[in-house]
Amino acid sequence: MKPQPTGVVAPIQLRIADDLRMKIERGDLVPGDPLPTLQDICADWNCSMNSARAAIVLLKQQGLISGGRGKAPTVRKPVPRVCRSSDRHQAEKDLVREPESVRAATGLAEMDMSTAIDEVTFNTEYDVVVPPPALAHDFGITRDAEVLQRIYEMRDRKDGRLLSWSVSYLPMSIISANKELLDPANEPWPGGTMHQLYTVGVEIIRVTDLVSSSMPTTATAHEWRLDDGVPMIQVRRISYDTDDRVVEITDADFPADRTELSFTTPLKKW
Protein backbone atom coordinates (compact mmCIF):
# COMPACT_ATOMS: atom_id res chain seq x y z
CA MET A 1 0.00 0.00 0.00
CA LYS A 2 1.23 3.52 -0.84
CA PRO A 3 2.63 5.28 2.25
CA GLN A 4 -0.01 7.60 3.67
CA PRO A 5 -0.56 9.57 6.87
CA THR A 6 -3.02 8.49 9.54
CA GLY A 7 -6.45 9.74 8.46
CA VAL A 8 -7.35 11.97 11.40
CA VAL A 9 -6.65 15.50 12.54
CA ALA A 10 -3.51 14.39 14.30
CA PRO A 11 -1.60 15.80 17.26
CA ILE A 12 1.92 16.99 16.51
CA GLN A 13 3.66 13.82 17.74
CA LEU A 14 1.58 11.67 15.39
CA ARG A 15 2.30 13.97 12.44
CA ILE A 16 6.03 13.77 13.18
CA ALA A 17 5.88 9.96 13.52
CA ASP A 18 3.86 9.70 10.29
CA ASP A 19 6.40 11.79 8.41
CA LEU A 20 9.30 9.63 9.59
CA ARG A 21 7.33 6.42 9.01
CA MET A 22 6.59 7.35 5.41
CA LYS A 23 10.26 8.20 4.84
CA ILE A 24 11.09 4.68 6.06
CA GLU A 25 8.38 3.10 3.90
CA ARG A 26 9.56 5.03 0.81
CA GLY A 27 13.16 4.06 1.42
CA ASP A 28 14.36 7.61 2.13
CA LEU A 29 15.56 6.15 5.44
CA VAL A 30 16.91 2.61 5.16
CA PRO A 31 17.66 -0.03 7.83
CA GLY A 32 20.51 1.11 10.03
CA ASP A 33 20.09 4.81 9.23
CA PRO A 34 19.96 7.12 12.27
CA LEU A 35 16.81 9.11 12.91
CA PRO A 36 16.96 12.88 13.24
CA THR A 37 17.99 13.92 16.73
CA LEU A 38 15.37 15.19 19.14
CA GLN A 39 16.87 18.65 18.75
CA ASP A 40 16.55 18.45 14.96
CA ILE A 41 12.94 17.27 15.22
CA CYS A 42 12.11 20.15 17.55
CA ALA A 43 13.69 22.64 15.12
CA ASP A 44 12.05 21.17 12.01
CA TRP A 45 8.59 20.95 13.55
CA ASN A 46 8.74 23.87 16.00
CA CYS A 47 7.61 21.49 18.74
CA SER A 48 8.52 20.70 22.33
CA MET A 49 11.04 18.05 23.36
CA ASN A 50 8.17 16.03 24.87
CA SER A 51 6.39 15.93 21.49
CA ALA A 52 9.59 14.81 19.75
CA ARG A 53 10.11 12.03 22.31
CA ALA A 54 6.47 10.95 21.96
CA ALA A 55 6.94 10.64 18.18
CA ILE A 56 9.93 8.35 18.69
CA VAL A 57 7.90 6.23 21.10
CA LEU A 58 5.18 5.84 18.45
CA LEU A 59 7.74 4.61 15.92
CA LYS A 60 9.08 2.09 18.44
CA GLN A 61 5.57 0.84 19.13
CA GLN A 62 5.14 0.24 15.40
CA GLY A 63 8.36 -1.81 15.32
CA LEU A 64 10.00 0.57 12.84
CA ILE A 65 13.03 1.66 14.84
CA SER A 66 15.52 0.27 17.32
CA GLY A 67 17.42 1.99 20.09
CA GLY A 68 16.80 3.50 23.47
CA ARG A 69 18.42 2.95 26.85
CA GLY A 70 21.41 5.08 25.84
CA LYS A 71 21.45 4.09 22.15
CA ALA A 72 20.45 6.56 19.44
CA PRO A 73 17.35 5.37 17.52
CA THR A 74 17.95 3.90 14.06
CA VAL A 75 15.72 2.38 11.40
CA ARG A 76 15.19 -1.22 12.41
CA LYS A 77 17.11 -3.85 10.48
CA PRO A 78 15.09 -6.88 9.32
CA VAL A 79 15.59 -9.94 11.53
CA PRO A 80 16.31 -13.25 9.75
CA ARG A 81 13.11 -15.31 9.67
CA VAL A 82 12.73 -19.01 10.31
CA CYS A 83 10.08 -20.70 8.18
CA ARG A 84 8.01 -23.14 10.21
CA SER A 85 6.25 -25.27 7.65
CA SER A 86 3.54 -27.85 8.18
CA ASP A 87 5.76 -30.11 6.07
CA ARG A 88 7.80 -30.76 9.23
CA HIS A 89 5.03 -33.03 10.53
CA GLN A 90 5.48 -35.42 7.62
CA ALA A 91 9.25 -35.12 7.88
CA GLU A 92 9.05 -36.19 11.53
CA LYS A 93 6.75 -39.09 10.68
CA ASP A 94 9.09 -40.24 7.90
CA LEU A 95 11.82 -40.60 10.52
CA VAL A 96 9.80 -42.79 12.87
CA ARG A 97 10.72 -46.14 11.33
CA GLU A 98 14.30 -45.20 10.46
CA PRO A 99 17.15 -46.71 12.50
CA GLU A 100 18.28 -44.79 15.57
CA SER A 101 21.50 -43.68 13.85
CA VAL A 102 19.42 -41.83 11.24
CA ARG A 103 16.98 -40.41 13.79
CA ALA A 104 19.77 -39.21 16.06
CA ALA A 105 21.51 -37.44 13.17
CA THR A 106 18.43 -35.41 12.29
CA GLY A 107 17.57 -32.90 15.01
CA LEU A 108 14.13 -31.57 14.14
CA ALA A 109 14.36 -28.70 16.63
CA GLU A 110 17.73 -27.62 15.24
CA MET A 111 16.39 -28.06 11.70
CA ASP A 112 13.48 -25.74 12.53
CA MET A 113 15.82 -23.16 14.02
CA SER A 114 18.48 -23.43 11.28
CA THR A 115 20.96 -23.41 14.15
CA ALA A 116 23.80 -25.79 14.97
CA ILE A 117 23.30 -27.76 18.20
CA ASP A 118 26.62 -26.52 19.61
CA GLU A 119 25.35 -22.93 19.38
CA VAL A 120 22.38 -23.50 21.68
CA THR A 121 21.56 -24.66 25.19
CA PHE A 122 18.73 -27.21 25.25
CA ASN A 123 16.63 -27.57 28.42
CA THR A 124 13.75 -29.93 29.22
CA GLU A 125 11.48 -30.10 32.27
CA TYR A 126 9.10 -33.03 32.91
CA ASP A 127 6.24 -33.08 35.37
CA VAL A 128 3.17 -35.29 35.82
CA VAL A 129 0.19 -32.99 36.40
CA VAL A 130 -3.60 -32.95 36.52
CA PRO A 131 -4.65 -30.93 33.47
CA PRO A 132 -6.81 -27.82 33.78
CA PRO A 133 -10.44 -28.37 32.73
CA ALA A 134 -10.03 -26.87 29.25
CA LEU A 135 -7.06 -29.12 28.45
CA ALA A 136 -8.84 -32.22 29.79
CA HIS A 137 -11.79 -31.32 27.56
CA ASP A 138 -9.55 -31.01 24.49
CA PHE A 139 -8.05 -34.43 25.19
CA GLY A 140 -11.44 -35.97 25.92
CA ILE A 141 -10.22 -37.29 29.27
CA THR A 142 -11.61 -37.00 32.78
CA ARG A 143 -10.54 -33.99 34.84
CA ASP A 144 -8.67 -36.17 37.34
CA ALA A 145 -6.64 -37.99 34.66
CA GLU A 146 -2.93 -37.20 34.67
CA VAL A 147 -0.84 -35.92 31.79
CA LEU A 148 2.90 -35.66 31.30
CA GLN A 149 3.82 -32.00 30.93
CA ARG A 150 7.06 -31.40 29.06
CA ILE A 151 8.59 -27.93 28.72
CA TYR A 152 11.25 -27.46 26.06
CA GLU A 153 13.41 -24.41 25.53
CA MET A 154 16.46 -23.54 23.50
CA ARG A 155 18.62 -20.54 24.30
CA ASP A 156 21.47 -18.86 22.50
CA ARG A 157 24.62 -20.09 24.18
CA LYS A 158 26.25 -16.66 23.84
CA ASP A 159 23.71 -14.27 25.32
CA GLY A 160 21.05 -16.51 26.88
CA ARG A 161 18.12 -15.21 24.80
CA LEU A 162 15.29 -17.60 24.06
CA LEU A 163 15.33 -19.17 20.60
CA SER A 164 12.37 -21.51 21.04
CA TRP A 165 9.88 -22.45 23.75
CA SER A 166 7.06 -24.98 23.87
CA VAL A 167 5.05 -27.05 26.34
CA SER A 168 3.76 -30.50 25.39
CA TYR A 169 1.10 -32.65 27.06
CA LEU A 170 0.73 -36.42 26.72
CA PRO A 171 -1.95 -38.46 28.56
CA MET A 172 -0.31 -40.83 31.04
CA SER A 173 -2.82 -43.52 30.07
CA ILE A 174 -1.21 -43.62 26.61
CA ILE A 175 2.51 -43.48 27.42
CA SER A 176 2.87 -45.17 30.83
CA ALA A 177 3.66 -48.54 29.22
CA ASN A 178 7.12 -47.23 28.27
CA LYS A 179 8.88 -45.86 31.36
CA GLU A 180 11.65 -44.37 29.23
CA LEU A 181 9.16 -41.79 27.99
CA LEU A 182 8.86 -40.42 31.54
CA ASP A 183 12.58 -39.66 31.95
CA PRO A 184 13.80 -36.21 30.80
CA ALA A 185 17.34 -37.61 30.70
CA ASN A 186 16.35 -39.29 27.43
CA GLU A 187 15.89 -35.90 25.76
CA PRO A 188 16.43 -34.91 23.05
CA TRP A 189 14.74 -38.11 21.89
CA PRO A 190 15.97 -39.33 18.48
CA GLY A 191 13.04 -38.87 16.12
CA GLY A 192 10.98 -36.70 18.47
CA THR A 193 7.49 -37.23 19.84
CA MET A 194 6.17 -39.25 16.92
CA HIS A 195 8.79 -41.91 17.55
CA GLN A 196 8.10 -41.79 21.29
CA LEU A 197 4.43 -42.52 20.60
CA TYR A 198 5.42 -45.20 18.10
CA THR A 199 7.11 -47.10 20.95
CA VAL A 200 3.69 -47.49 22.62
CA GLY A 201 1.89 -48.44 19.41
CA VAL A 202 0.52 -45.01 18.47
CA GLU A 203 0.64 -43.69 14.90
CA ILE A 204 -0.06 -39.99 14.26
CA ILE A 205 -2.43 -39.61 11.33
CA ARG A 206 -3.39 -35.91 11.50
CA VAL A 207 -2.01 -32.70 12.98
CA THR A 208 -3.96 -29.47 13.44
CA ASP A 209 -2.17 -26.15 14.03
CA LEU A 210 -4.16 -23.31 15.62
CA VAL A 211 -2.49 -19.88 15.38
CA SER A 212 -3.14 -16.76 17.47
CA SER A 213 -1.10 -13.77 18.63
CA SER A 214 -0.70 -11.35 21.52
CA MET A 215 1.58 -8.58 22.70
CA PRO A 216 4.36 -9.75 25.03
CA THR A 217 4.75 -8.86 28.67
CA THR A 218 7.90 -7.00 29.67
CA ALA A 219 9.31 -10.28 31.03
CA THR A 220 8.61 -12.09 27.74
CA ALA A 221 10.14 -9.27 25.71
CA HIS A 222 13.30 -9.50 27.82
CA GLU A 223 13.58 -13.29 27.51
CA TRP A 224 13.30 -13.14 23.70
CA ARG A 225 15.20 -9.80 23.39
CA LEU A 226 12.27 -8.30 21.47
CA ASP A 227 12.20 -4.79 20.12
CA ASP A 228 9.26 -2.59 21.07
CA GLY A 229 6.09 -3.27 19.11
CA VAL A 230 6.88 -6.91 18.23
CA PRO A 231 4.02 -9.33 19.03
CA MET A 232 4.27 -13.02 19.86
CA ILE A 233 2.66 -15.78 17.82
CA GLN A 234 1.11 -18.70 19.71
CA VAL A 235 0.64 -22.03 17.95
CA ARG A 236 -1.34 -24.90 19.45
CA ARG A 237 -0.56 -28.20 17.74
CA ILE A 238 -3.05 -31.04 18.22
CA SER A 239 -2.00 -34.53 17.13
CA TYR A 240 -4.52 -37.29 16.38
CA ASP A 241 -3.92 -41.02 16.05
CA THR A 242 -5.53 -43.47 13.63
CA ASP A 243 -8.52 -43.81 15.97
CA ASP A 244 -9.06 -40.03 15.80
CA ARG A 245 -7.97 -39.74 19.43
CA VAL A 246 -6.07 -36.66 20.63
CA VAL A 247 -2.70 -38.01 21.78
CA GLU A 248 -0.62 -34.85 22.15
CA ILE A 249 -1.25 -31.14 22.56
CA THR A 250 1.65 -28.72 22.25
CA ASP A 251 1.68 -24.96 22.79
CA ALA A 252 4.61 -23.06 21.28
CA ASP A 253 5.55 -19.37 21.24
CA PHE A 254 7.33 -17.60 18.38
CA PRO A 255 8.40 -13.95 17.95
CA ALA A 256 6.46 -12.53 15.00
CA ASP A 257 9.41 -10.57 13.59
CA ARG A 258 11.55 -13.65 13.03
CA THR A 259 8.94 -16.28 12.19
CA GLU A 260 7.22 -17.27 8.97
CA LEU A 261 4.40 -19.80 9.17
CA SER A 262 3.84 -21.95 6.09
CA PHE A 263 0.81 -24.26 5.84
CA THR A 264 0.17 -26.45 2.82
CA THR A 265 -3.35 -27.79 2.33
CA PRO A 266 -3.66 -30.74 -0.08
CA LEU A 267 -6.89 -30.55 -2.09
CA LYS A 268 -8.73 -33.55 -3.49
CA LYS A 269 -8.91 -33.76 -7.26
CA TRP A 270 -12.39 -33.56 -8.80
C-alpha angles and dihedrals in degrees: 000000000000111000109261137167123255107277101239138083091272132206115243096262091055092048090051092047091047092052092051092042092054090049088055093046092049092048095246085123114037131195110294095022115130119243120236111278119257088251091054092048091051091050095045095047100030088232138136124268089248091058091049091050091047090054091054090050090054091053090050091050089054091052092241101121140036130210140072132127091078097326121109112243117257134178106278117255116227113259117228109259128222114215112222105196129188085230087081090075092062091042089056092047091049088059096053098088096036119108117270092253089062094043093048092051093055112067106191093193092051090044090054092049096042085224130128114246092236090060095060141058112227119205130182130186122191126195134163107226142167105249122237114256095261092053092046088052092052090051093045091233132128117272092246094052115111128235132193109243114204122186117196127188136169122199133189106260091218104052105009096239118150116259098175138359132182141155121213130196126202124178110245089220088067102043106030092094089073110054091190088071090064096057117088089199087077091065133143085046113208106249096013130238097331090061091045090056090044088062089063095044099264122136119193110226103169138021125196121197118200114194129200136150142214140173114266126246117241089258092052092047090053094048092052095034090235124181118233114281097025114130128207124241118219119202123189112197117198118192123201129195129218090276090057089249120146105242103167137020119191129185116198133180125214131179108243095220094061102033133085118187116208121188122180118199115197111216124208116245116244 
